[in-house]
Amino acid sequence: MTEAKNYIEANKERFVNELFDLLRIPSISAQSEHRPDMQRCAEFLAAALVEAGADRAEVMPTAGNPVVYAEKIVDPSARTVLVYGHYDVMPVDPREEWHTDPFEPVIENGRIRGRGADDDKGQLWMHAKAFEAMCATGTLPCNVKFMLEGEEEIGSEHLYDFCREHRQLLAADIILVSDTSMISMDTPSITCGLRGLAYMEVEVTGPDKDLHSGLFGGAVANPANVLARLVAGLIDRDGRVTIPGFYDDVRELTPAEREAFNRAPFDAEAYKRSLSIGDVEGEAGYTTLERTGVRPSLDVNGIWGGYIGEGTKTVIPSKASAKISMRLVPNQDYRKISELFEKHFRAVAPASVKVEVRALHGGMPYVAPTDMPAYKAAEKAIEETFGKKPLPFYSGGSIPVISGFESILGIKSLLMGFGLAEDAIHSPNESYGLDQFYRGLETIPLFYKYFAEAE
């Protein structure tokens, strides 16, 4: 792969400039006003893949945002890699915490800063440009297909049907995904497990209108007070979720498994400094690595109600709401957990209010075998570019559709990501290190080489 490596070196500045054009498109799937930007972003990527060497690339409609599909078949008898990524990005709120315009990318201290720089535009762009390098130098050893969606950040609702409708088109030997992270640049890793997700929204309603807090305070249930009490009660003093049945299907690790899991390097003091926190917190009896990798969790992602504008307005709000996510581990089914959550929330709500509970989206946990040829190929490729063998790593994050790929398409996914914790994905000032981008570009062609050669 020397030719591809040389091509990348000669063109890497152009690759970054092109990535900037992609990052400038505000493809926020959660906000309906950006629907035209979703289409524009999909068309940008389809054109880029044709220019990179794809035999065909098209923007394929779904009931939601379109899917970009592209392919290059070098030999029908060769192995086929299906590259998955997503071009939608998270909202930028709170906007005032960004140091720069989130959709006008810049390079600061060796890092590309902008929304989507890592998640997932920067990482999917590595694949597009590594593909270009192999096509341009005649070194592409596998058939390649691309499936880039625009709804990952809102649950990939329409990608499941897309996969069912296009099983034959998407046939492949492995799905290659770079939408995950590594432990560090000094300790490379391959994600072999993802937590599942159950995402809920709750609404608590009291009086039929906002009330004067002086005339009615102390006599009428305040939905904001009630919601705060209900939400606080979802976690006990030991950091355990209080929903009955929540842990029923969780498999406890053996002492030997826990010891092996905690061999991954982790500096608790550096972790706290990086987040500006005084101490860590979570389920009692488990390490931070275990809490974020192999234990389930529950978190409030947003909570609102009443007057939050400038100055004062003394009211008891009529309604208060919250969005709550639960990260799940193998054997937990997001559909069952969603039902348990709803049953519990309704049961603990007082008669003084009405509650509505909605399941917004979810997905199953995923575990990738470390003995499959694709994993071994990635292991060799990363060891060559990083100078050390990568560790298997269980991520606390979720990509709900990954387990769907296996159930619908019958294909395993390899999660070879190059993100780092400091990239601040989903947060203000998201960034992606140039060294991560370039190391990924160098590693991807080697993966293809070793995967093509694997027995």
KABEL-V105984 format. One record per pair of residues at least 6 apart in sequence whose C-alpha atoms are under 6 Angstrom apart, sorted by the first residue. I is the first residue (numbers start at 1). GAP is how many residues later the second one is. Records with the same first field share a line. If there is no record, write none. Layout:
BEGIN
I->GAP + GAP
END
This chain:
BEGIN
4->129 + 130
7->126
24->79 + 80
27->10 + 11 + 61 + 62
28->6 + 60 + 61 + 62 + 63
29->59
42->26
46->11 + 12
52->80
53->82
54->17 + 18
55->17
56->14 + 15
57->12 + 13
58->10 + 11
59->8 + 9
60->6 + 7
65->85
67->81 + 82
68->79 + 80
69->77 + 78
70->75 + 76
71->73 + 74
72->71 + 72
73->70
74->69
78->64
79->63
80->62 + 63 + 64 + 92 + 93
81->63 + 91 + 93
82->62 + 63 + 64 + 90 + 93 + 94
83->63 + 92 + 93
84->63 + 64 + 93
85->39 + 63
86->34 + 62 + 63 + 64
87->34 + 63
88->62
89->27
90->336
98->330 + 331
102->12 + 13
103->11
105->8 + 9
106->6 + 7
110->324
111->321 + 322 + 323
112->319 + 320
113->317 + 318
114->316 + 317
115->315
117->314 + 315
118->314
120->59
123->55
126->315
130->311
134->6
155->206
174->237 + 238 + 239
175->238
176->237 + 238
177->237 + 238 + 239
178->237 + 238 + 239
179->238
180->237
181->236 + 237 + 238 + 239
182->6 + 7 + 236 + 237 + 238
183->6
188->202
189->201 + 202 + 203
190->202 + 203 + 226
191->202 + 203 + 224
192->175 + 176 + 200 + 201 + 202
193->173 + 174 + 201 + 202
194->171 + 172 + 201 + 203 + 204
195->132 + 133 + 134 + 170 + 201 + 202 + 203
196->131 + 132 + 167 + 168 + 169 + 202
197->129 + 130 + 131 + 165 + 166
198->127 + 128 + 136 + 164
199->125 + 126 + 161 + 162 + 163
200->123 + 124 + 158 + 159 + 160
201->121 + 122 + 156 + 157
202->119 + 120 + 154 + 155
203->117 + 118 + 152 + 153
204->19 + 115 + 116 + 150 + 151
205->18 + 113 + 114 + 148 + 149
206->17 + 112 + 147
207->111
208->110
209->109
210->106 + 107 + 108
211->104 + 105
212->103
213->101 + 102 + 103
222->94
223->96 + 97
224->96
234->7 + 8
235->6 + 7
238->45 + 46
239->43 + 44
240->43
249->82 + 83
292->104
293->101 + 102 + 103
296->31 + 32 + 33
297->29 + 30
298->27 + 28
299->25 + 26
300->23 + 24
301->22 + 23
302->20 + 21
303->18 + 19
304->16 + 17
305->15
306->11
329->36
330->35
363->37
364->39
366->37
374->77
377->70 + 73 + 74
378->69
381->62 + 65 + 66
383->6
406->6
423->7 + 8 + 9
424->6
END
